[in-house]
Amino acid sequence: MQQPSSKAEPSQKIPLRIILCRGERASSFTVRPSVAIAAVAGCLLLMTGYLGAAGYMMLRDDVPSGRVAAERAQLRIYQDRIAQLRARIDRITSRSMVARHTYESEIDALKRRQGEIDARHARVADVLARAARTGLAIAAAEPLPPTKPLASIEQARASDLPESIEAARIDTTPAPLDGFGLRGTMAGPSHKTDRKPRPLVQPTSTPSGPEPAVAKSDKMVMGRIENALDVMDRQSATALDVIAVTAEHHIARIERVTRSLGLPLGNRDEDAVGGPYEPLTTDDSFNDRLLRAERAVDRLSTLRDGVRSLPLAMPLDGTLSVSSPYGARVDPFLGTPAMHTGVDLRAPYGAPIHATAAGTVVSAGRNGGYGLMVEIDHGNGIVTRYGHMSRVFVSAGQKVSVGAVIGQVGSTGRSTGAHLHYETRLSSGPLDPETFLTAGEKLAGIL
């Protein structure tokens, strides 16, 4: 019988012995290799699954976090862009509000100035009317504009302009005495259209870009209106200056001519003037100009009223021919020295005789050596006599105007032929009629 070998066969697997010790006690157990391998493989599989699941969960959490971060970054970009756009809009809105406020302020200033010029025009128009009533003839050194200088503005206003500009409309109401160049008030109707108002300034895409076309047109129209107001203001000042200078010139002329008559026509010592020459300037205040013009017109009106009551008109038509002057002469009938209290004016028989000033007929009829005579009282103690008439057309107590026909030339009374014996008398006695007639010729252009 063969004895078994002490060594195991190489193909035989040796089992795995596991020994566990705890203090003095020890225990052991044997595990087959297949079971050990299976256990190790299971542990490795479990560990691999755990690690894979953990990695998956980690990767699954990182993907949304990156996406959220990207979205947040994009949102910040959008928010920054929106903030920039809002800042730009705020700047544009601020510029628009500033421009609107500027234009409205300018329009308010134009309206205030328009009201001032309206008030000035009303006062100047009153002076012009008073000057016209006095018959003041204006002779300006330079011709004033024949028309109101607003045609171009009215044409510009026909375009599509904001309502705020429409409110500053200037009308073309005519004023008295067009020769002065004063073309009326601006306080007429605004003539607003029915279209909806638009803002004065429209924002553009770029804050620093070109100025809106509406703003440019507004500035252009307001500039033209401002220029028109300047022109009208200068016209008012020019009208007052022309009135004052012309009236003062007429006053000086009337006083100079009538001084020789020796009559109280309002000549006053305090009216004496003088001083160095200083040209008129536009810096003179409107009130000073107005006061000067009003005083000159009032003074001229007073003088003219006084002068028009004087017998300065011609008693006969045409050029006067004196056959016997006022003063001492040889009497034609007695041949001795005598006083001639009037002037004898040559005229054909039947020529019309005119009243030399307005007045009341004192007497009309035969009066001794005067023959048929008319005597007219002109007030202030001044009377005129018309003698040697052939016919008398007025009666005592009748009111006559200057230039009225009161009779016809004849040769009644102490007369050697057809002529008019004309006298000018004061309560103190007779005056030389030629002095009055000469003064009338000199003042004919301003009365």
C-alpha angles and dihedrals in degrees: 000000000000116000117231117252120249094225123072122240113265092239093054113101118228112225121238113251118203119196122195119195127196115173109307092339120089131181132184139190136183125237123195114238093239091054092048092049091049091050093050091047091051092050091049090048092050091048091048091050092048093050091046092050091047092049091048092051091048093049090045090057094046095056097061091041092057091045092051091048091051091049091049091051090050090047091053089052091051091047091050090050092048090049090052091049091048091050090050091048090049091052092048091047091048091051090047092050092046091048091047091049090048093050093044090050090050091048091048089051090050090050092049091049090046089055091049091050090047089054091046091048090052091053093042090047089055091053090046091052091049090048090050091051090055089052093243110180112209122214108179119193090229125032114251122228110287093216139029106275095229104093093103090049092051089051091049090050090059088073125085102284131161119270090243089065091044088061090064094062117148118210128211102234108160120237131208121276098025089191089078092064092237103142103190139258131321097214095100128126116300094229093212118191126230096244118114115263117252128207116270091235126034116202118241129211092257120048091212093042128112120307114263116265091235091057090050092050091047092053091047093051094044089049090053092047090049090051090048091052089050090052092049091047090051090048091054091050091045092050092052092046093049092047093048096046094044094045092048090050091052091046092053091047094049092048092047094049097042094044089082090058091066092221127137103250098155096281104161131189091224089062090068108120139187144133138123121314116265118176120230115263132197089238092076109110120252092237092054091050092047093048092049092049093047093050092048093049092047092048092047091048091052093049093046092050088052094045094047089059089059121090096249101133124096116264092207135041120255128010115341119238116198115213095175123015130214117279140040118353143146110278108245093220104037099028091223129118112278140164116256106207096192143017128271113224121198114234137148119263111275096019112151118259119213131205108249093213139005116275149113124292109244098183137356121186143050116343114175115266091003090068109198103008139175121203120194127193112216097182132254089068094297119132134169129209128206114195142184091034121167095207135016121210101183137061136214114284094023120135114231131187127221111283095019114146107245100171148318135281116262143146105251124143120012096353134133095200147344111311142116121258104206126187136183115199141180127197086262093057143280123333131201105271091203090067089060094041091051091048089050091053091051093048097041093104097053104037 
